[in-house]
């Protein structure tokens, strides 16, 4: 209870008489570069004076901005409760009013002017906007702040969701059931249900489109706000699956005989460990850059020179080519068409025939590299993983004898 006094503000010695000083720290977003080279976004600040700092990290800037805005509004509203008032306004109305005064501090117009302007220029909810139009507006933004690979993800995944619900569907008619049904219908490369991590990625990219619509006042709220991502500890990554040297030998022999146009692609992904994604991953980026700049820029002196534009981690790295891979590349030269020969659906039957796991060729390569006694640092430099990941997933996963057999896999009748 407040102590009675001729000056009621003595109960609050740190607060000036007519000014409510916000001693809480405003919320802000800080980009953080992880050890793998990827960028995450950290939101920090305090809601109330003397309160513990709130901190949360997001992989997507859209999610970070939404959380930052929500916390900042809560911080400003909370400042209104620091002083006693005699008024007809409710406590919530007082918080909103004082929060608005703080946001207008230093401006030349009053709160009344701001409210009047807002009422006269309030945006109209775009109830008649189709999903196709909303997706195009989202992709045409100049401030996405995402890598080219992530923008490609937005485009491709947004298009796939549109094909499922119908691109002419009004955005106001989209609901959680549509998203859930779409995710349930998605299949992994082996034909089974998608993994939890893939579920998170698909949901996050499509949800970002609707979060954009909310910020632009095309929608009142995100229709997927009730859906939650899987927590990291629920993802259950498990051990990395790979091929044995014998399986790799049989696989490459079959590729040469039945699908020779894919020989260059599989040789690079298996023996150099370059990430195999054909839609927007490292192999796709490598093919695009080779077509633009020529192969000599990215493959010379028996080394792949992968620029930051190509690598997933956004950091330049070099990958040395073993003698057997050099023989494969001599027989099957790395032209843009051979590095990225076609749609990944074409090779799904081939992968199923040999039970090639997701990223299994890359996992096989890194395991063999470590089996030959190479250091964590060298492996991290070659393949773009962090040293703890190398140590946890690839150390002592393959015998030295098997690794030597793996690097002895040669093309049939190699050219000399």
N, C-alpha and C positions, 0 to 999 in steps of 0.2 A: 504494500500500500504506500502511496506517495505521502511524504511528510508535508503538512500544511505550512505555508510560508507566504509572505507578502510577494515573493518572487517565485512562482511555481517552477521556474527553470533551474533553481538550485538543486532540485532532485536529479538534474542531468547536467553535471558540471562540465562535461566535455562537449556539450552541444550549445552553440551560440543561440542567443535569444530568439531570433527570427529566421535562422537558417539551419536546415537539417543537413549537416555535413555527412556525406556518405563515406564512412570509414571502411566499408567493405571494398574489396578489390574487384574492379569490373572484369567480366569474363572476356577472354580473348582466345584466339586459335593460333597455335604454334605448329608449323610443319616440322616433323621429326623424321630424319633419315635413319632407317634401321640398319643393322649390320649387314643385312642381305642387299641393301641398296634401295629397298622399297621405301615409300614415303607414307607415313601415317599422320594423323592430325589430332593434336592434344588440346582439349578445352580445359582451361583453368580459371579459377576465380573464387571469391567467397560470397555467400549469400547474405550474411549478416556481420556486423562489426564484431571482431574477436572470434568469429566462427572458424572452424577448421576448413582449410582450403579444399574445394571440390575439384576433382581431376578425373577426366575420362578421355580415353584415346579411341579414335575411329579410323578405319581403313578408308572410308569414303568421306570426302570433304563435305558432300551434301548433308550427311548425317551429323557431322561436326557442327556445321552452321545451324542446323535445326536445334541441336542441344544448346549451343551457345546462346541463341536467341531466347529460348525458353528460360534458361537460367538467368539471363540478364533482366528479363521482364520480372521474374520472381524477385531478383535482388532489388530492383527499383521499387517494386510494390512493397517489399518488406521494410524499406526505409521509412515508409509513411507511418509505421506503428511506433516510432520512437518518441512521440510527443503527445500530450493529452489535448483533446479538442472538445469544444462544445458546438455541435453541429447536428443538422438533420440528416446528414449523409451516413450511410452504413459504413462499417469498417472496411469492407471491400472497396466501396466507392472512394473512400479516403485514400486507400493505398494506390488506387489507379490515378487519382488526381495528383498526389504528390509525386508519383513516378513520372507522370506526364510533365510536371513542373521541372523536375530534374533534367529530363530529356530536352526541354526547351531552354535550359539555362544558357545564356549568351546569345540567344536569338532575338531578333528585333520585333517579333510579333508575340501576341499573348496566347494563352491556352484557348481562349474563346475563338481567336482568329484561326488557330490550327484546326479546331473541331469544325468550324464553319467551312474551311477549305476542304477538309476531308469529306464532309457531307455533300459538298457541291461537286466533288471530283472522285467520288468513290467508284472503284472498278466494278464492273458488272460480272457476276458469275457466269461463266461461259457454259450454260446448260446445253447449248446446241453444238458444242465443239466435239468433233469425232476424235477417237483415239489416234487415228492417222495424223490429223492436224496437230494434236498435242505432241506427238512424238517428233514431228518435223520442227516444231517451235523449240523443243528441248535440244535437238541436235544442232540447230542453227545458232545456238548461243555462242557468243565469243568469249565467255568467261567460265567455261566448264572447268578449267584448271586441271584437266586430266591428260594422261599420256595418250598417244595415238592408239595404242593397243586397247586402253580402257574405253576410248570413244568408239572404237570398233565393237567392243563388247556391248556398249549401250545400243548401238545401231542393230547389231545382229540379234541380240536377245530381245530388244524392244520389238523388232520385226516378227520374231517367232511368237511372242505373246500376242501381237496383233493378228497374226494368222490364226491363232487358236480362238480368240474371242470374236474376231471379225473387225477389220480396221475401221469399218463404218460405225462401230458401236460408240455411243456417246460416252464420254468419260464419266459423266454423272451416273451412268448405269453400271459401271464396273464395281465389283464387290469382292470380298475375301474369297468367296466360293470359286470365282473364276480363277483367281491366282492359285488356290489350292489344287483345283482340278488340272490346271496347266502343269504345275510342278509334278503332280502324280503321273501325268501322261509322258513326261520327259524320260528318256532312256539313256543309259550310259553306252559306251562304245561296244560293250559286250551284250547289249540288249536288256540288261537288268535295270532295276530302279537306280536313279541317280544317288550319289553319296550325299551325306549331310553337308559337306563343304560345298559341293556343287549346288545343292539346294539353297544354301546361304547366298552364293554368288548370283544365281539367277534371280532370286527374290530381291536382293539388294539393288541390282541394276535396274530392274523394272520399277521397283518402288521409288527409286530416285526420280524417275520421270513424273510420277504423281506428286512427289514432294515439291518438284519444280512447279507443277500446276497449282498447288496450294499457295506457294509464295507469290505467284503471279495472279492470285485470286481467280483462277479459272475454276477452282474447286474450293469448297469450304473446308474440307479435311481430307486427309489421305485415306482412301478406302481400305488400306492394308495396315492401319495403325494397330489393329488388334493382333496381327500375326507377328510372331517373334522368331528371330534367328536361333539356330542351335548354338549353345554355348561351346566354347573351344574344347572344354573337357569332355563334351558329349560327342565330339567328332570322331574319336576313335581311329586315329591315323594308322596304327599298327605298323608292323615291319614292312620295309620296302620289298616288293616282289620283283624278281629278276629271272632271266633265263640262265640255264647252265651253258657252258661252252659247247657242249654237244648239241643242245637245242638251238643255239645261235648258228652253229654250222649248218644244221639242217634247214633252218629258216632262210638263211641267205642263199643256199643252194636252190631252194624252191623259188625264191624271188627271182633269181637269175633265169630260171627255166620258164616260169609261168607268168611273171610280171616284171620283165627287165626294165621297163620305163621307171619303175620305182627303186631300182638298185642303188642309184646315187643317193636318193633320199634316205633309204634304210641304212646304207653304209655310214653316212654322216651321223645319223642319230644313234646308231649302235656303237660305232667305234670312236666318235668324238664327243658323244654325250650331249649334243646340242638339243635343246628342248624341242620336241617334235610337232607342236601344234601347227596345223596347216591353215587355220583360220586367221589367227592374229598373233601367233607365238613367234619364237625365234627363227624357226625354219621359214615361216612365211615372210618375216621381216628380212631375213638374209636373201631370199629370192628377189624380193622387191628392190633391195639395195644393189644387188648384183646387176639387175636389169638396168638400173639407173646409172651406176658408176663403173660397171665392169668387174669381172671376177678378180683381177689382180689387186684391187683395193682391199679385198676381204680374204683372199687366199693366196699366199705367197710364201716361199721358203719353208714349205711343208708346215705351215701354221695358218690357222683361221684367226683373222683379226676381226673380232666382233665389237662393233662400236656401241656406244650407249644407246643409240637409236634402235639397235637390234636386241640387246639383252633384256631379259625380264627385270633384272635388278637395276637397270638404268645406269650401269657402270661398265666402262670398256673392259674387255678381257680378251686374252689370247689363249687359244687351245692348240696344243702341238699335235701334229698328225703322225700317228705311228706308221711304220713301213707297210703294214697290211692295208691300212686305209689309203695310203698314197697309191697303192696298186689298184684299189677299187676306183679311186678318182681318176686314175689314168685311163682305165678302161671305160668308165662311165663319167665323163667330164661334168663338173658342176656348173651347168648352164642354169639360168633362171627356171627354165621349163623342167629340168631334171631335178633341181633342188626342191621344187614344189610342183609335182606333176599333175595334181588334180584334187578332186574333192575327197576328204577323208572317208566318206561313205564307200568309196571304191575299194578301200583296203580292209574294211571291216570283216569280210569273209576270211581274208588271209590272216588277220590277227586272231580270229576265232579258231581257225584251223590249228594254229600253233599255241593257242592260249597265251598270247602276248599280253601281259598286264598293262594297265595304264602307266605310261612313262617307264615301262619295264626295260626297254632298250637302254635308256639313259641310266637307270639303276644298275644294269649289268655292267655298263662301261665304268661307272664310278667305283663299283665294287672291285673290278679287275684292276683299276688304277691303284687303289689302296693296297690290294693284295701284293703288288710288286714292291712295296716298301716306301711308297711316296708319302710325304708329310701332309698333315692337315692343311697347312698353308698352301702348298702346291695344288692340292685338290680344290680348295676354295677358289684359288686364282683361275684354275682351269675350267671349273664347272659352275661357278657363281653361287654355290651354297656357303653358308657360314661354317666355320670350323666345328662348332658344337653339333651341327646337323651331320656333318661328315663323320665325326667321331661316333655319334649315336647310331646312325643308320648304315654306314658302309664299312666301318673298320672290322676286319677279320670276318667278313661275310663270304669270302671266296678264298680257296686255297691258292697258293702261289703257282702250283703246277697247272691248275685249271685256268688261271689268269694268262699264263704263257700260251696255253692252247687257244684261248680266246683271241689273243693278239696274233695268232698264226692263221686265222681264218682268211683265206685268200680267194679272189674270184677265179672262176674256171679259166684256164689258159690265159693268165695275166699277160698283158702286152709288155714287152721289154723295151 
